[in-house]
Amino acid sequence: MCSHLNIRLEEVPDWNCCGSTACFSLQGDKGVYPPALVMARASGTGAQELVTGCNGCFNTLRKTGKLLLEDTELHARTREKILQEGGPDSALQLPVRHLLQVLSGLEQMQKISRNPDMSRFRVAAYYGCLFSRPWTDVDDPEHPVMLDRFIEKLGFTTVDHSLKTACCGAAHALGFRQSTEALVQRIIISMQDKGAHLAVVICPLCQLNLESAQLSLGLPRLPVLFFTQLAGLAMGCLLYTSPSPRDRQKSRMPSSA
């Protein structure tokens, strides 16, 4: 999709997991090292900014950059460790943006829809708990609108619901399945009560939780798309996440979807 929009993305060479938000629970400097190494490898390519499509990565990378900027001793120790382990001798700080921010700033997003009838689809935006918080420079922390505006640019109709920034449980779904399913149930019901045909997310883990938990909740099936998949749908691309015939009978999706 990005290539279709003339956006050139280069994969970070030899990238590693950023550690997500759990990394900061580690003692000492251990939590800072994984995301700092990602930024070092990215800046070593000459990149001017680092773009991610994951809320966990977005939050962790930005938080790490802030910590390294404010604590010069931490910066020095982290840089020394990276060099000792054969990492690149490059800057540990790089502007970090979410892919949604990149795409939302493109004027051509309003021109890519090939189907004028997309407005019949009622779409519920789900931001998750890590996109607009704790930051205040990305969107409104409690009432973000960036994804809603992106959906509307594509020609879809947005539905307002009260749990756009509620937590889906994140990685707790692995060890606390029932608790996570309770969170997801509230989110899905809030969307369905507003007449949503599908949900759109900006985080892969949020997508996984919202989709997988529905299998055991017994609710009418609500398809969950990543925001770039929705853009692909508007551009006329085929998606392989369509509900099965059995699920379609239980879904609120328009029959022609």
C-alpha positions as CSV (number, residue, x, y, z in Angstrom):
1,M,0.0,0.0,0.0
2,C,2.8,2.4,0.9
3,S,4.5,1.8,-2.5
4,H,1.2,2.5,-4.2
5,L,1.3,5.9,-2.4
6,N,4.9,6.5,-3.4
7,I,6.1,6.1,0.2
8,R,9.5,4.4,0.4
9,L,10.0,2.3,3.5
10,E,13.3,0.6,4.3
11,E,13.4,-2.2,6.9
12,V,15.8,-1.7,9.8
13,P,18.7,-4.0,9.1
14,D,19.1,-6.9,11.6
15,W,16.3,-5.4,13.7
16,N,15.4,-6.9,17.1
17,C,12.4,-6.8,19.3
18,C,12.0,-3.5,21.1
19,G,10.9,-5.3,24.3
20,S,7.5,-3.6,24.2
21,T,6.2,-2.0,27.4
22,A,7.3,-4.9,29.5
23,C,11.0,-4.1,29.0
24,F,10.8,-1.2,31.4
25,S,10.0,-3.6,34.3
26,L,13.6,-4.9,34.0
27,Q,16.1,-3.7,36.5
28,G,18.9,-1.2,35.6
29,D,19.6,-0.4,32.0
30,K,18.4,-3.7,30.6
31,G,15.0,-2.4,29.5
32,V,16.5,0.5,27.5
33,Y,19.0,-1.5,25.6
34,P,16.7,-3.3,23.1
35,P,14.8,-0.2,21.8
36,A,18.0,1.8,21.8
37,L,19.7,-0.8,19.6
38,V,16.8,-0.6,17.2
39,M,17.2,3.2,16.9
40,A,21.0,2.9,16.6
41,R,20.6,0.5,13.7
42,A,18.0,2.7,12.1
43,S,20.0,5.9,12.4
44,G,23.0,4.0,11.0
45,T,21.3,3.7,7.7
46,G,21.0,7.5,7.4
47,A,17.3,7.5,8.0
48,Q,15.7,10.7,9.2
49,E,13.0,9.1,11.2
50,L,11.8,5.7,12.4
51,V,8.2,4.6,11.5
52,T,6.3,1.8,13.1
53,G,2.9,0.3,12.8
54,C,2.7,-1.0,16.3
55,N,1.5,0.9,19.4
56,G,3.8,-1.0,21.7
57,C,6.8,-0.2,19.6
58,F,5.7,3.4,19.1
59,N,5.4,3.9,22.9
60,T,8.5,2.0,23.8
61,L,10.8,3.7,21.2
62,R,9.5,7.2,22.1
63,K,9.9,6.6,25.8
64,T,13.4,5.3,25.3
65,G,14.4,8.3,23.3
66,K,13.1,10.6,26.0
67,L,15.0,8.7,28.7
68,L,18.2,8.8,26.8
69,L,17.8,12.5,26.1
70,E,17.2,13.4,29.7
71,D,19.8,11.1,31.3
72,T,23.3,11.6,29.8
73,E,24.9,8.9,32.0
74,L,22.3,6.3,30.8
75,H,22.9,7.4,27.3
76,A,26.7,6.9,27.7
77,R,26.3,3.4,29.3
78,T,23.8,2.3,26.7
79,R,26.0,3.5,23.8
80,E,29.1,1.7,25.3
81,K,27.2,-1.5,25.7
82,I,26.0,-1.4,22.1
83,L,29.5,-0.8,20.8
84,Q,30.9,-3.6,23.0
85,E,28.5,-6.1,21.5
86,G,29.3,-5.0,17.9
87,G,26.5,-2.7,17.4
88,P,26.6,0.3,15.1
89,D,28.4,3.5,16.1
90,S,25.5,5.8,15.4
91,A,23.0,8.0,17.1
92,L,20.7,6.4,19.7
93,Q,17.9,8.9,19.2
94,L,15.7,9.3,16.2
95,P,12.3,10.9,15.7
96,V,9.6,8.1,15.9
97,R,6.3,8.2,14.2
98,H,3.4,5.9,13.9
99,L,2.5,4.8,10.3
100,L,-1.0,6.3,10.9
101,Q,0.6,9.7,11.4
102,V,2.5,9.3,8.1
103,L,-0.6,8.3,6.1
104,S,-2.9,10.8,7.8
105,G,-0.7,13.6,6.6
106,L,-1.1,12.6,2.9
107,E,-3.4,14.7,0.8
108,Q,-3.9,11.8,-1.7
109,M,-5.5,9.6,0.9
110,Q,-8.8,11.4,0.1
111,K,-8.4,10.3,-3.6
112,I,-7.5,6.7,-3.4
113,S,-11.0,5.2,-2.8
114,R,-12.2,3.5,-6.0
115,N,-15.7,2.7,-4.6
116,P,-18.0,5.6,-3.9
117,D,-20.3,3.3,-2.0
118,M,-17.9,2.7,0.9
119,S,-20.0,5.1,3.1
120,R,-22.5,2.2,3.6
121,F,-19.9,0.6,5.9
122,R,-20.0,1.7,9.5
123,V,-16.5,1.5,11.0
124,A,-15.5,1.7,14.6
125,A,-12.1,3.1,15.3
126,Y,-10.1,1.5,18.1
127,Y,-6.9,3.3,19.2
128,G,-5.9,1.1,22.1
129,C,-4.3,2.5,25.3
130,L,-0.7,3.3,24.0
131,F,-1.1,5.5,20.9
132,S,-2.2,8.9,22.4
133,R,-1.0,8.3,25.9
134,P,1.1,9.4,27.8
135,W,1.9,11.8,25.0
136,T,0.1,15.0,24.4
137,D,1.7,15.9,21.0
138,V,0.2,13.0,19.0
139,D,-3.5,13.4,19.4
140,D,-6.0,14.2,22.2
141,P,-4.9,11.8,25.0
142,E,-8.4,10.8,26.0
143,H,-10.4,11.5,22.9
144,P,-8.2,10.9,19.8
145,V,-9.6,11.6,16.4
146,M,-6.7,10.8,14.0
147,L,-7.9,7.3,13.0
148,D,-11.5,8.4,12.7
149,R,-10.5,11.1,10.3
150,F,-8.3,8.6,8.4
151,I,-11.3,6.3,8.0
152,E,-13.5,9.1,6.8
153,K,-10.9,10.2,4.2
154,L,-11.2,6.7,2.8
155,G,-14.9,7.2,2.3
156,F,-16.2,5.1,5.2
157,T,-18.7,6.1,7.9
158,T,-17.3,6.2,11.4
159,V,-19.3,5.3,14.5
160,D,-18.6,6.9,17.9
161,H,-18.2,4.6,20.9
162,S,-16.9,5.1,24.4
163,L,-14.1,2.5,24.6
164,K,-11.7,3.7,21.8
165,T,-8.8,4.0,24.2
166,A,-9.7,1.2,26.6
167,C,-7.0,-1.5,27.1
168,C,-7.5,-4.8,25.2
169,G,-5.3,-6.7,27.7
170,A,-2.2,-6.7,25.4
171,A,0.2,-9.5,26.2
172,H,-1.8,-10.5,29.3
173,A,-4.0,-12.5,26.9
174,L,-1.3,-15.2,27.2
175,G,-1.5,-15.7,31.0
176,F,-4.8,-14.1,31.9
177,R,-7.1,-15.2,29.1
178,Q,-10.4,-14.8,31.0
179,S,-9.6,-11.3,32.2
180,T,-8.5,-10.2,28.7
181,E,-11.7,-11.7,27.2
182,A,-13.8,-9.6,29.6
183,L,-12.0,-6.4,28.4
184,V,-12.5,-7.4,24.8
185,Q,-16.1,-8.2,25.3
186,R,-16.8,-4.7,26.6
187,I,-15.0,-3.2,23.6
188,I,-16.8,-5.3,21.0
189,I,-20.2,-4.7,22.5
190,S,-19.6,-1.0,22.7
191,M,-18.9,-1.1,18.9
192,Q,-21.8,-3.3,18.1
193,D,-24.2,-1.3,20.1
194,K,-23.4,1.7,17.9
195,G,-24.2,-0.4,14.8
196,A,-20.6,-1.0,13.6
197,H,-20.1,-3.4,10.7
198,L,-16.4,-3.7,11.4
199,A,-13.6,-2.5,13.7
200,V,-10.3,-1.0,12.6
201,V,-7.2,-1.0,14.7
202,I,-3.7,0.5,14.6
203,C,-1.8,-2.2,16.6
204,P,-1.2,-5.9,15.6
205,L,-1.6,-7.1,19.2
206,C,-4.9,-5.2,19.6
207,Q,-6.1,-6.9,16.3
208,L,-5.1,-10.3,17.6
209,N,-6.9,-9.8,20.9
210,L,-10.0,-8.4,19.5
211,E,-10.3,-11.1,16.8
212,S,-9.2,-14.2,18.8
213,A,-11.3,-13.5,21.9
214,Q,-14.5,-13.3,19.9
215,L,-14.2,-17.0,19.1
216,S,-15.1,-17.9,22.7
217,L,-17.3,-15.0,23.6
218,G,-20.3,-16.1,21.5
219,L,-21.0,-12.6,20.2
220,P,-22.1,-11.7,16.7
221,R,-18.9,-11.8,14.6
222,L,-17.3,-8.3,14.2
223,P,-14.5,-8.4,11.6
224,V,-11.3,-6.5,12.8
225,L,-9.1,-5.0,10.2
226,F,-5.7,-3.3,10.5
227,F,-6.0,0.3,9.2
228,T,-3.8,-0.4,6.2
229,Q,-6.1,-3.2,5.3
230,L,-9.0,-0.8,5.3
231,A,-7.0,1.5,3.0
232,G,-6.3,-1.5,0.7
233,L,-10.0,-2.2,0.7
234,A,-10.8,1.3,-0.4
235,M,-8.2,1.0,-3.2
236,G,-9.8,-2.2,-4.5
237,C,-7.4,-4.7,-3.1
238,L,-8.6,-8.2,-2.2
239,L,-8.5,-9.0,1.5
240,Y,-8.2,-12.5,3.0
241,T,-9.8,-11.7,6.3
242,S,-13.4,-11.8,5.1
243,P,-15.8,-13.7,7.4
244,S,-16.6,-17.3,6.4
245,P,-20.1,-18.0,5.2
246,R,-20.9,-19.3,8.7
247,D,-19.6,-16.2,10.3
248,R,-21.2,-13.9,7.7
249,Q,-24.6,-15.2,8.9
250,K,-23.9,-14.1,12.4
251,S,-22.2,-10.8,11.3
252,R,-23.7,-7.4,10.9
253,M,-21.7,-6.8,7.8
254,P,-23.7,-5.7,4.7
255,S,-24.5,-8.7,2.6
256,S,-22.6,-7.4,-0.4
257,A,-19.4,-6.9,1.6
